[in-house]
Amino acid sequence: MITTKLFNQVAQGGHFCAGLAAVWGGAALFGRPVIGALLITTWAAVKEFWYDKNFETEEVRGSDLEDFLFYTGGAAVALGALWLQVRL
């Protein structure tokens, strides 16, 4: 059986990777990583602070703010990596 702590760690890894993927996808598809960052940040805010609050069960519901920060953290790391790539 999975523990609550392990479930949260796996979930946060997924949130972080979604932020990375959105920015890198925006860069690859549109040449504009900031579009991906804006889209994932907006989507994450709606999902975490409205949808999860109203529709997610208590068993899987974690901290809305923590989940949101992992989405935006992944996006920020991806933007930073792309910025460094351009600079180097």
CNS distance restraints for C-alpha pairs under 8 A (distance, minus, plus):
assign (resid   2 and name CA) (resid   6 and name CA) 6.51 0.50 0.50
assign (resid   2 and name CA) (resid   7 and name CA) 6.52 0.50 0.50
assign (resid   3 and name CA) (resid   7 and name CA) 6.15 0.50 0.50
assign (resid   4 and name CA) (resid   8 and name CA) 6.20 0.50 0.50
assign (resid   5 and name CA) (resid   9 and name CA) 6.28 0.50 0.50
assign (resid   6 and name CA) (resid  10 and name CA) 6.18 0.50 0.50
assign (resid   7 and name CA) (resid  11 and name CA) 6.11 0.50 0.50
assign (resid   8 and name CA) (resid  12 and name CA) 6.07 0.50 0.50
assign (resid   8 and name CA) (resid  62 and name CA) 7.24 0.50 0.50
assign (resid   9 and name CA) (resid  13 and name CA) 6.26 0.50 0.50
assign (resid  10 and name CA) (resid  14 and name CA) 6.37 0.50 0.50
assign (resid  11 and name CA) (resid  15 and name CA) 6.28 0.50 0.50
assign (resid  12 and name CA) (resid  16 and name CA) 6.10 0.50 0.50
assign (resid  12 and name CA) (resid  67 and name CA) 6.42 0.50 0.50
assign (resid  12 and name CA) (resid  70 and name CA) 6.17 0.50 0.50
assign (resid  13 and name CA) (resid  17 and name CA) 6.14 0.50 0.50
assign (resid  13 and name CA) (resid  70 and name CA) 7.82 0.50 0.50
assign (resid  14 and name CA) (resid  18 and name CA) 6.09 0.50 0.50
assign (resid  15 and name CA) (resid  19 and name CA) 6.48 0.50 0.50
assign (resid  15 and name CA) (resid  67 and name CA) 6.60 0.50 0.50
assign (resid  15 and name CA) (resid  68 and name CA) 7.86 0.50 0.50
assign (resid  15 and name CA) (resid  70 and name CA) 5.55 0.50 0.50
assign (resid  15 and name CA) (resid  71 and name CA) 4.88 0.50 0.50
assign (resid  15 and name CA) (resid  74 and name CA) 7.56 0.50 0.50
assign (resid  16 and name CA) (resid  20 and name CA) 6.46 0.50 0.50
assign (resid  16 and name CA) (resid  70 and name CA) 4.85 0.50 0.50
assign (resid  16 and name CA) (resid  71 and name CA) 4.91 0.50 0.50
assign (resid  16 and name CA) (resid  72 and name CA) 7.45 0.50 0.50
assign (resid  16 and name CA) (resid  73 and name CA) 6.39 0.50 0.50
assign (resid  16 and name CA) (resid  74 and name CA) 4.38 0.50 0.50
assign (resid  16 and name CA) (resid  75 and name CA) 7.59 0.50 0.50
assign (resid  17 and name CA) (resid  21 and name CA) 6.00 0.50 0.50
assign (resid  17 and name CA) (resid  71 and name CA) 7.58 0.50 0.50
assign (resid  17 and name CA) (resid  74 and name CA) 6.10 0.50 0.50
assign (resid  18 and name CA) (resid  22 and name CA) 6.08 0.50 0.50
assign (resid  18 and name CA) (resid  40 and name CA) 7.97 0.50 0.50
assign (resid  18 and name CA) (resid  71 and name CA) 6.43 0.50 0.50
assign (resid  18 and name CA) (resid  74 and name CA) 7.08 0.50 0.50
assign (resid  19 and name CA) (resid  23 and name CA) 6.49 0.50 0.50
assign (resid  19 and name CA) (resid  37 and name CA) 7.33 0.50 0.50
assign (resid  19 and name CA) (resid  40 and name CA) 6.33 0.50 0.50
assign (resid  19 and name CA) (resid  70 and name CA) 7.63 0.50 0.50
assign (resid  19 and name CA) (resid  71 and name CA) 4.70 0.50 0.50
assign (resid  19 and name CA) (resid  72 and name CA) 6.04 0.50 0.50
assign (resid  19 and name CA) (resid  73 and name CA) 7.04 0.50 0.50
assign (resid  19 and name CA) (resid  74 and name CA) 4.33 0.50 0.50
assign (resid  19 and name CA) (resid  75 and name CA) 4.29 0.50 0.50
assign (resid  19 and name CA) (resid  76 and name CA) 7.91 0.50 0.50
assign (resid  19 and name CA) (resid  78 and name CA) 7.75 0.50 0.50
assign (resid  20 and name CA) (resid  24 and name CA) 6.15 0.50 0.50
assign (resid  20 and name CA) (resid  74 and name CA) 4.72 0.50 0.50
assign (resid  20 and name CA) (resid  75 and name CA) 4.97 0.50 0.50
assign (resid  20 and name CA) (resid  76 and name CA) 7.93 0.50 0.50
assign (resid  20 and name CA) (resid  77 and name CA) 7.12 0.50 0.50
assign (resid  20 and name CA) (resid  78 and name CA) 5.23 0.50 0.50
assign (resid  21 and name CA) (resid  25 and name CA) 5.64 0.50 0.50
assign (resid  21 and name CA) (resid  75 and name CA) 7.91 0.50 0.50
assign (resid  22 and name CA) (resid  26 and name CA) 6.03 0.50 0.50
assign (resid  22 and name CA) (resid  36 and name CA) 4.93 0.50 0.50
assign (resid  22 and name CA) (resid  37 and name CA) 6.49 0.50 0.50
assign (resid  22 and name CA) (resid  39 and name CA) 7.73 0.50 0.50
assign (resid  22 and name CA) (resid  40 and name CA) 6.20 0.50 0.50
assign (resid  22 and name CA) (resid  75 and name CA) 7.15 0.50 0.50
assign (resid  23 and name CA) (resid  27 and name CA) 6.21 0.50 0.50
assign (resid  23 and name CA) (resid  33 and name CA) 4.87 0.50 0.50
assign (resid  23 and name CA) (resid  34 and name CA) 6.78 0.50 0.50
assign (resid  23 and name CA) (resid  35 and name CA) 7.43 0.50 0.50
assign (resid  23 and name CA) (resid  36 and name CA) 4.40 0.50 0.50
assign (resid  23 and name CA) (resid  37 and name CA) 5.21 0.50 0.50
assign (resid  23 and name CA) (resid  40 and name CA) 7.95 0.50 0.50
assign (resid  23 and name CA) (resid  75 and name CA) 5.85 0.50 0.50
assign (resid  23 and name CA) (resid  78 and name CA) 6.21 0.50 0.50
assign (resid  23 and name CA) (resid  79 and name CA) 6.83 0.50 0.50
assign (resid  24 and name CA) (resid  28 and name CA) 6.06 0.50 0.50
assign (resid  24 and name CA) (resid  33 and name CA) 6.28 0.50 0.50
assign (resid  24 and name CA) (resid  36 and name CA) 7.41 0.50 0.50
assign (resid  24 and name CA) (resid  78 and name CA) 6.77 0.50 0.50
assign (resid  25 and name CA) (resid  29 and name CA) 5.82 0.50 0.50
assign (resid  25 and name CA) (resid  30 and name CA) 7.94 0.50 0.50
assign (resid  25 and name CA) (resid  33 and name CA) 7.36 0.50 0.50
assign (resid  25 and name CA) (resid  36 and name CA) 6.79 0.50 0.50
assign (resid  26 and name CA) (resid  30 and name CA) 5.45 0.50 0.50
assign (resid  26 and name CA) (resid  31 and name CA) 6.48 0.50 0.50
assign (resid  26 and name CA) (resid  32 and name CA) 5.55 0.50 0.50
assign (resid  26 and name CA) (resid  33 and name CA) 4.61 0.50 0.50
assign (resid  26 and name CA) (resid  34 and name CA) 7.24 0.50 0.50
assign (resid  26 and name CA) (resid  35 and name CA) 6.04 0.50 0.50
assign (resid  26 and name CA) (resid  36 and name CA) 4.49 0.50 0.50
assign (resid  26 and name CA) (resid  37 and name CA) 7.82 0.50 0.50
assign (resid  27 and name CA) (resid  31 and name CA) 4.33 0.50 0.50
assign (resid  27 and name CA) (resid  32 and name CA) 4.78 0.50 0.50
assign (resid  27 and name CA) (resid  33 and name CA) 4.16 0.50 0.50
assign (resid  27 and name CA) (resid  34 and name CA) 7.86 0.50 0.50
assign (resid  27 and name CA) (resid  36 and name CA) 7.41 0.50 0.50
assign (resid  28 and name CA) (resid  32 and name CA) 7.88 0.50 0.50
assign (resid  28 and name CA) (resid  33 and name CA) 7.90 0.50 0.50
assign (resid  32 and name CA) (resid  36 and name CA) 7.26 0.50 0.50
assign (resid  33 and name CA) (resid  37 and name CA) 6.39 0.50 0.50
assign (resid  33 and name CA) (resid  79 and name CA) 6.98 0.50 0.50
assign (resid  34 and name CA) (resid  38 and name CA) 6.09 0.50 0.50
assign (resid  34 and name CA) (resid  79 and name CA) 7.59 0.50 0.50
assign (resid  35 and name CA) (resid  39 and name CA) 6.11 0.50 0.50
assign (resid  36 and name CA) (resid  40 and name CA) 6.09 0.50 0.50
assign (resid  37 and name CA) (resid  41 and name CA) 6.04 0.50 0.50
assign (resid  37 and name CA) (resid  72 and name CA) 7.80 0.50 0.50
assign (resid  37 and name CA) (resid  75 and name CA) 5.67 0.50 0.50
assign (resid  37 and name CA) (resid  76 and name CA) 7.80 0.50 0.50
assign (resid  37 and name CA) (resid  79 and name CA) 7.90 0.50 0.50
assign (resid  38 and name CA) (resid  42 and name CA) 6.10 0.50 0.50
assign (resid  39 and name CA) (resid  43 and name CA) 5.97 0.50 0.50
assign (resid  40 and name CA) (resid  44 and name CA) 5.79 0.50 0.50
assign (resid  40 and name CA) (resid  71 and name CA) 7.31 0.50 0.50
assign (resid  40 and name CA) (resid  72 and name CA) 7.56 0.50 0.50
assign (resid  40 and name CA) (resid  75 and name CA) 7.69 0.50 0.50
assign (resid  41 and name CA) (resid  45 and name CA) 6.14 0.50 0.50
assign (resid  41 and name CA) (resid  68 and name CA) 7.96 0.50 0.50
assign (resid  41 and name CA) (resid  71 and name CA) 7.13 0.50 0.50
assign (resid  41 and name CA) (resid  72 and name CA) 6.06 0.50 0.50
assign (resid  42 and name CA) (resid  46 and name CA) 6.39 0.50 0.50
assign (resid  43 and name CA) (resid  47 and name CA) 6.04 0.50 0.50
assign (resid  44 and name CA) (resid  48 and name CA) 5.78 0.50 0.50
assign (resid  44 and name CA) (resid  68 and name CA) 5.89 0.50 0.50
assign (resid  44 and name CA) (resid  71 and name CA) 6.71 0.50 0.50
assign (resid  45 and name CA) (resid  49 and name CA) 5.72 0.50 0.50
assign (resid  45 and name CA) (resid  50 and name CA) 7.69 0.50 0.50
assign (resid  45 and name CA) (resid  68 and name CA) 6.49 0.50 0.50
assign (resid  46 and name CA) (resid  50 and name CA) 5.37 0.50 0.50
assign (resid  46 and name CA) (resid  51 and name CA) 6.46 0.50 0.50
assign (resid  47 and name CA) (resid  51 and name CA) 4.75 0.50 0.50
assign (resid  47 and name CA) (resid  52 and name CA) 5.95 0.50 0.50
assign (resid  48 and name CA) (resid  52 and name CA) 5.26 0.50 0.50
assign (resid  48 and name CA) (resid  53 and name CA) 7.01 0.50 0.50
assign (resid  48 and name CA) (resid  64 and name CA) 5.14 0.50 0.50
assign (resid  48 and name CA) (resid  65 and name CA) 7.48 0.50 0.50
assign (resid  48 and name CA) (resid  67 and name CA) 6.99 0.50 0.50
assign (resid  48 and name CA) (resid  68 and name CA) 6.36 0.50 0.50
assign (resid  49 and name CA) (resid  53 and name CA) 6.10 0.50 0.50
assign (resid  49 and name CA) (resid  64 and name CA) 6.12 0.50 0.50
assign (resid  49 and name CA) (resid  65 and name CA) 7.94 0.50 0.50
assign (resid  50 and name CA) (resid  54 and name CA) 6.25 0.50 0.50
assign (resid  51 and name CA) (resid  55 and name CA) 5.74 0.50 0.50
assign (resid  51 and name CA) (resid  56 and name CA) 7.28 0.50 0.50
assign (resid  52 and name CA) (resid  56 and name CA) 4.65 0.50 0.50
assign (resid  52 and name CA) (resid  61 and name CA) 7.22 0.50 0.50
assign (resid  52 and name CA) (resid  64 and name CA) 7.74 0.50 0.50
assign (resid  56 and name CA) (resid  60 and name CA) 7.09 0.50 0.50
assign (resid  56 and name CA) (resid  61 and name CA) 6.13 0.50 0.50
assign (resid  57 and name CA) (resid  61 and name CA) 6.00 0.50 0.50
assign (resid  62 and name CA) (resid  66 and name CA) 7.83 0.50 0.50
assign (resid  62 and name CA) (resid  67 and name CA) 7.46 0.50 0.50
assign (resid  63 and name CA) (resid  67 and name CA) 6.17 0.50 0.50
assign (resid  64 and name CA) (resid  68 and name CA) 6.15 0.50 0.50
assign (resid  65 and name CA) (resid  69 and name CA) 6.07 0.50 0.50
assign (resid  66 and name CA) (resid  70 and name CA) 6.35 0.50 0.50
assign (resid  67 and name CA) (resid  71 and name CA) 6.50 0.50 0.50
assign (resid  68 and name CA) (resid  72 and name CA) 6.31 0.50 0.50
assign (resid  69 and name CA) (resid  73 and name CA) 5.68 0.50 0.50
assign (resid  70 and name CA) (resid  74 and name CA) 6.11 0.50 0.50
assign (resid  71 and name CA) (resid  75 and name CA) 6.46 0.50 0.50
assign (resid  72 and name CA) (resid  76 and name CA) 6.02 0.50 0.50
assign (resid  73 and name CA) (resid  77 and name CA) 6.15 0.50 0.50
assign (resid  74 and name CA) (resid  78 and name CA) 6.20 0.50 0.50
assign (resid  75 and name CA) (resid  79 and name CA) 6.16 0.50 0.50
assign (resid  76 and name CA) (resid  80 and name CA) 6.07 0.50 0.50
assign (resid  77 and name CA) (resid  81 and name CA) 6.08 0.50 0.50
assign (resid  78 and name CA) (resid  82 and name CA) 6.15 0.50 0.50
assign (resid  79 and name CA) (resid  83 and name CA) 6.04 0.50 0.50
assign (resid  80 and name CA) (resid  84 and name CA) 6.12 0.50 0.50
assign (resid  81 and name CA) (resid  85 and name CA) 6.15 0.50 0.50
assign (resid  82 and name CA) (resid  86 and name CA) 6.33 0.50 0.50
assign (resid  83 and name CA) (resid  87 and name CA) 6.25 0.50 0.50
assign (resid  84 and name CA) (resid  88 and name CA) 6.00 0.50 0.50
